[in-house]
């Protein structure tokens, strides 16, 4: 290369470089995005470091507390069992359910196992189990309340009375007052199916619970006459049939406010004073138009219900009306 060519190459100006190969200057917006990205990365790293430090500190404190615990506290046997409940179950039931060995220590108890044992009783809806040092086990439970009762029968066994809660769970029940049990209506027109080792929830019990609670609060006198609540027409017609001890059938509609229907029924019964024309059927499911069927004589159900019978001892026997006893299919599982 000649000297003139070299001088000419070195003297080329910036303007002589093609536009497409020039390095582009970063705009203000680009610099801002770059700075914000760096800030976000640094903030994320700082947050992770803070969380890690907090976890390490908690682990250290827990380790110190365990190490500082006296050896006698670690080996103390369970001496006290405390039950806190919103229902009727008592400490005797809890002791039978947990069956804690006499030599069991508080730290040696498997709390998850304790919870599972308590939850095996469908009367219990929720439970928490806590250690209270040095020697106390505290169990807090929430119980299901019965709305109605029913007769159920498994294959090869005799019929037995069970309770049904608002959420449709069926359970045998422990600790309920006999007078309260006698006041509960029976439920009919239901189908029972097995789910694993227990009964699947009964459909339609939320509607029944709303009707029962409204009647209890607003017309307790009427509610006390209710003997059987049938759900045979609930799924297809949206209707609940109530049979009273006097032999009257009342049809409630689930699409209208129960309070209005009960008010109409109460007014109708109060205004009817003719003993020769007793009310046999009232249909409240049609709104303000209420068809009423009268009889010529007071009808009877044939079976006397809820009459205590004693046979040499004060143990009460509860008679129940003529209702269907659904069988639980042992071969069908949901």
C-alpha positions in Angstrom: 0.0 0.0 0.0 1.3 3.4 -0.9 1.9 6.2 1.6 -0.8 8.3 -0.1 -3.4 5.5 0.3 -2.5 5.1 4.0 -2.9 8.8 4.7 -6.2 8.8 2.9 -7.5 5.8 5.0 -6.5 7.4 8.3 -8.1 10.7 7.3 -11.6 9.2 6.8 -14.2 11.1 8.9 -17.1 9.7 11.0 -19.5 10.8 8.2 -17.8 8.4 5.8 -18.8 5.3 7.9 -22.1 3.8 6.6 -25.2 4.5 8.8 -26.1 0.8 9.3 -22.8 0.0 11.0 -22.6 2.9 13.4 -23.2 2.0 17.1 -26.6 3.4 18.2 -26.8 5.7 21.2 -29.2 4.4 24.0 -32.3 6.5 24.3 -33.5 7.9 27.7 -36.3 5.4 27.8 -33.9 2.5 27.2 -31.6 3.7 30.0 -34.6 3.9 32.3 -35.7 0.4 31.6 -32.2 -0.9 32.1 -31.9 0.8 35.5 -35.3 -0.4 36.6 -34.5 -4.0 35.6 -31.3 -3.8 37.6 -33.2 -2.4 40.6 -35.8 -5.2 40.4 -33.2 -7.9 40.3 -31.5 -6.4 43.3 -34.8 -6.1 45.2 -35.6 -9.7 44.5 -32.3 -10.9 45.7 -32.7 -8.8 48.9 -36.1 -10.3 49.5 -34.9 -13.8 49.1 -32.0 -13.1 51.5 -34.4 -11.7 54.1 -36.7 -14.7 53.9 -33.8 -17.1 54.3 -32.5 -15.2 57.3 -36.0 -15.2 58.9 -36.3 -19.0 58.4 -32.8 -19.5 59.8 -33.7 -17.4 62.8 -36.9 -19.3 63.5 -35.2 -22.7 63.2 -32.5 -21.5 65.6 -35.0 -20.3 68.1 -37.0 -23.5 67.9 -33.8 -25.5 68.4 -32.8 -23.4 71.4 -36.3 -23.9 72.9 -36.2 -27.6 72.5 -32.7 -27.8 73.8 -33.6 -25.6 76.8 -36.7 -27.7 77.6 -36.1 -29.7 80.8 -35.6 -33.4 80.3 -38.5 -34.0 82.7 -40.8 -32.0 80.5 -39.8 -34.1 77.5 -40.6 -37.3 79.3 -43.7 -36.2 81.4 -46.7 -38.5 81.0 -50.0 -37.2 79.9 -51.8 -36.4 83.2 -54.6 -34.1 82.0 -57.0 -34.3 79.0 -58.9 -31.1 78.2 -61.9 -31.0 75.8 -63.3 -27.7 74.5 -66.5 -28.2 72.4 -69.5 -26.3 71.1 -71.7 -29.4 71.5 -72.6 -32.3 73.9 -69.6 -34.7 73.7 -67.7 -35.0 77.0 -64.3 -36.1 78.3 -65.4 -39.7 78.7 -66.1 -39.9 75.0 -62.8 -38.3 74.3 -60.9 -40.7 76.5 -62.6 -43.7 74.8 -61.9 -42.3 71.4 -58.2 -41.5 71.9 -57.4 -44.4 74.1 -54.1 -42.9 75.2 -51.8 -45.5 76.9 -51.1 -44.9 80.6 -47.4 -44.5 80.0 -47.6 -42.2 77.0 -45.6 -39.0 77.2 -46.8 -35.6 75.9 -44.0 -35.3 73.4 -44.4 -38.9 72.3 -48.0 -38.4 71.1 -48.7 -38.4 67.4 -51.0 -35.4 67.1 -52.0 -36.2 63.5 -53.0 -39.6 64.6 -55.0 -38.1 67.5 -56.9 -35.8 65.0 -57.7 -38.7 62.7 -59.1 -40.7 65.6 -61.4 -37.9 66.6 -62.5 -37.1 63.1 -63.6 -40.8 62.6 -66.8 -39.9 64.5 -69.0 -38.1 62.0 -70.6 -36.1 64.8 -67.3 -34.1 64.8 -67.0 -31.6 62.0 -63.5 -30.1 62.9 -60.8 -30.7 65.5 -57.5 -29.3 66.7 -55.1 -31.0 69.1 -52.5 -29.1 71.1 -49.8 -29.9 73.6 -50.0 -27.8 76.8 -46.8 -28.4 78.7 -45.9 -30.0 80.9 -48.5 -32.7 80.9 -51.8 -31.6 79.3 -53.4 -32.5 75.9 -56.0 -30.0 74.8 -58.6 -31.0 72.1 -60.9 -28.4 70.6 -63.8 -29.7 68.5 -66.8 -28.4 66.6 -69.8 -30.7 66.5 -72.7 -31.2 64.0 -76.2 -30.6 65.3 -79.1 -32.9 64.3 -81.8 -31.5 62.2 -83.9 -34.6 61.8 -83.6 -38.3 62.6 -84.1 -41.3 60.4 -84.2 -45.1 60.4 -81.4 -46.8 58.5 -80.6 -50.4 57.9 -77.4 -52.1 56.6 -77.5 -55.5 55.0 -77.8 -58.2 57.6 -78.4 -55.8 60.6 -81.4 -54.5 62.4 -82.7 -50.9 61.7 -81.2 -48.2 63.8 -82.0 -44.6 64.5 -79.5 -42.0 63.2 -79.4 -38.3 63.0 -78.8 -36.0 60.0 -77.2 -32.6 60.1 -77.6 -29.5 58.0 -74.8 -30.7 55.6 -76.5 -34.0 55.1 -74.0 -36.1 57.2 -75.7 -39.0 59.0 -74.3 -40.0 62.4 -75.5 -42.2 65.4 -75.1 -39.4 67.9 -73.7 -39.4 71.4 -74.7 -37.4 74.5 -77.9 -35.8 73.2 -80.8 -35.0 75.6 -83.6 -37.6 75.2 -86.2 -34.8 75.3 -84.4 -33.0 72.4 -84.3 -36.3 70.5 -88.0 -36.8 71.0 -88.7 -33.4 69.6 -86.9 -34.0 66.3 -89.1 -34.9 63.3 -88.3 -38.0 61.2 -87.1 -37.8 57.6 -88.6 -39.9 54.9 -88.4 -40.3 51.1 -84.6 -40.4 51.0 -82.1 -42.7 49.4 -78.9 -43.8 51.3 -75.7 -44.7 49.6 -72.4 -45.8 51.0 -69.2 -43.8 50.5 -66.3 -45.9 51.6 -67.0 -47.0 55.2 -69.6 -44.3 55.9 -72.9 -43.1 54.5 -72.8 -40.5 51.7 -74.4 -37.1 52.6 -78.2 -37.0 52.3 -79.3 -34.7 49.5 -81.6 -31.8 50.2 -80.9 -31.3 53.9 -79.9 -27.6 53.5 -83.5 -26.9 52.4 -84.9 -28.9 55.3 -82.7 -27.2 57.8 -83.8 -23.8 56.6 -87.5 -24.8 56.9 -87.0 -26.3 60.3 -85.0 -23.4 61.7 -87.6 -20.9 60.4 -90.5 -22.9 62.0 -88.7 -23.2 65.3 -88.1 -19.5 65.5 -91.3 -18.1 64.2 -94.0 -20.8 65.0 -92.7 -23.2 67.6 -96.2 -24.4 68.4 -96.7 -25.5 64.8 -93.2 -27.0 64.7 -93.8 -29.2 67.7 -96.7 -30.9 65.8 -94.4 -32.0 63.0 -93.8 -35.7 62.9 -92.4 -36.7 59.5 -90.7 -34.6 56.8 -90.7 -36.3 53.4 -88.3 -35.4 50.6 -89.9 -37.7 48.1 -91.0 -34.7 45.9 -88.0 -32.5 46.6 -85.8 -33.4 43.6 -88.5 -33.4 40.9 -91.0 -30.8 42.2 -89.0 -28.7 44.6 -91.5 -29.5 47.4 -91.2 -30.7 51.0 -94.0 -32.6 52.7 -94.6 -32.3 56.4 -96.9 -34.7 58.2 -98.2 -33.7 61.6 -99.2 -35.8 64.6 -102.8 -34.8 63.9 -102.7 -36.4 60.5 -102.5 -33.2 58.4 -100.1 -33.0 55.4 -98.5 -29.6 54.6 -96.7 -29.0 51.3 -94.0 -26.4 51.3 -92.3 -25.0 48.2 -88.6 -24.4 48.2 -88.8 -21.5 45.8 -90.7 -19.2 48.1 -89.8 -17.7 51.4 -90.5 -20.2 54.2 -91.6 -17.4 56.6 -94.4 -16.4 54.4 -95.6 -19.9 54.0 -95.5 -20.6 57.7 -97.4 -17.4 58.4 -100.2 -18.4 55.9 -100.4 -21.8 57.5 -100.6 -20.3 61.0 -103.4 -18.0 59.9 -105.3 -20.8 58.2 -105.2 -23.0 61.3 -106.2 -20.2 63.6 -109.1 -19.3 61.4 -110.4 -22.9 61.1 -112.6 -23.6 64.1 -114.9 -26.3 62.8 -114.0 -29.6 64.5 -116.2 -31.6 62.1 -114.2 -30.5 59.1 -110.5 -31.0 60.1 -107.9 -29.8 57.6 -106.4 -32.8 55.9 -104.0 -31.2 53.4 -102.6 -27.7 52.7 -100.5 -26.8 49.7 -98.4 -23.8 50.3 -96.1 -24.3 47.3 -98.4 -22.3 44.9 -97.9 -18.8 46.3 -100.8 -16.8 47.6 -103.3 -19.3 46.3 -103.5 -22.0 49.0 -105.5 -25.1 48.1 -107.0 -26.7 51.3 -108.5 -30.2 51.6 -110.9 -30.9 54.5 -111.9 -34.2 56.0 -115.1 -35.4 57.7 -113.3 -36.7 60.8 -110.0 -36.2 62.4 -107.6 -38.5 60.6 -105.1 -40.6 62.6 -101.7 -42.0 61.7 -102.3 -45.4 63.3 -99.1 -45.6 65.2 -98.6 -43.6 68.4 -95.3 -41.9 68.3 -92.9 -40.6 70.9 -94.5 -42.4 73.8 -91.9 -43.4 76.5 -92.3 -47.0 77.6 -90.5 -48.4 80.7 -89.9 -52.1 81.4 -88.7 -52.4 84.9 -86.1 -49.7 84.5 -86.3 -45.9 83.7 -84.6 -46.5 80.3 -86.8 -44.9 77.6 -87.9 -46.6 74.5 -88.7 -44.4 71.5 -91.5 -45.5 69.2 -91.5 -44.2 65.7 -94.2 -43.7 63.1 -94.7 -45.9 60.0 -92.0 -44.6 57.7 -89.8 -46.2 55.2 -86.4 -47.6 56.3 -83.9 -47.1 53.6 -81.3 -49.8 53.2 -77.7 -48.9 52.7 -76.3 -50.8 49.7 -73.1 -52.4 50.9 -71.8 -53.1 47.4 -72.3 -49.6 46.0 -69.7 -47.0 46.8 -69.6 -43.4 45.5 
